[in-house]
Amino acid sequence: MMDIDIKSKPSQPCWYERYAQPCVAELLGSTLFIFIGCLSVIEDVEGTGRLQPALAHGLALGLTIAILGDI
């Protein structure tokens, strides 16, 4: 007997993976970005100037991309 490789069609993702998951990821990522950014401005220490909010926004964006980037 010969083994025949049968190529099946890739299955379509379910509605959750196609519609709900990207929306939830966008909501979670935007919430994290805005929340961290607002907290960095509120807790701004004198002498840091614009550096602390800029670093906080950059780190929040990097974290969001690392966690939710594959969705």
C-alpha positions as CSV (number, residue, x, y, z in Angstrom):
1,M,0.0,0.0,0.0
2,M,1.2,3.5,-0.7
3,D,0.7,6.4,1.6
4,I,-1.0,9.2,-0.2
5,D,-0.8,12.7,1.3
6,I,-4.2,14.2,1.1
7,K,-4.1,18.0,1.3
8,S,-7.1,19.3,3.0
9,K,-8.3,22.9,2.8
10,P,-7.4,25.0,5.7
11,S,-10.5,25.4,7.9
12,Q,-12.0,28.8,8.2
13,P,-11.6,30.4,11.7
14,C,-14.7,30.5,13.8
15,W,-16.5,33.8,14.2
16,Y,-14.8,34.5,17.6
17,E,-11.3,34.3,16.1
18,R,-12.4,36.3,13.1
19,Y,-14.5,39.1,14.6
20,A,-14.5,39.2,18.4
21,Q,-10.9,38.4,19.2
22,P,-9.4,41.3,17.2
23,C,-11.9,43.7,18.7
24,V,-11.2,42.6,22.2
25,A,-7.4,42.8,21.6
26,E,-7.8,46.3,20.2
27,L,-9.9,47.4,23.2
28,L,-7.4,45.8,25.7
29,G,-4.4,47.3,23.9
30,S,-5.9,50.8,23.7
31,T,-7.0,50.7,27.3
32,L,-3.6,49.6,28.5
33,F,-1.9,52.3,26.4
34,I,-4.2,55.1,27.5
35,F,-4.2,54.0,31.2
36,I,-0.4,53.7,31.5
37,G,0.0,57.0,29.6
38,C,-2.4,58.9,31.9
39,L,-0.8,57.5,35.0
40,S,2.6,58.5,33.9
41,V,1.5,62.1,33.4
42,I,-0.3,62.2,36.8
43,E,2.7,60.8,38.6
44,D,5.2,63.0,36.8
45,V,8.2,63.8,39.0
46,E,9.7,67.2,38.7
47,G,13.0,67.1,36.8
48,T,12.0,64.4,34.4
49,G,10.2,66.7,32.1
50,R,8.8,64.9,29.0
51,L,11.0,61.9,29.5
52,Q,8.8,59.9,31.9
53,P,5.6,60.1,29.9
54,A,7.4,59.3,26.7
55,L,9.1,56.3,28.2
56,A,5.9,55.1,29.8
57,H,4.0,55.4,26.5
58,G,6.8,53.6,24.6
59,L,7.0,50.8,27.1
60,A,3.2,50.4,27.1
61,L,3.1,50.3,23.3
62,G,5.9,47.7,23.2
63,L,4.2,45.6,25.8
64,T,0.9,45.7,24.0
65,I,2.6,44.7,20.7
66,A,4.4,41.9,22.4
67,I,1.3,40.5,24.0
68,L,-1.3,41.1,21.4
69,G,0.7,41.3,18.2
70,D,-0.1,37.9,16.9
71,I,-3.9,38.4,17.0
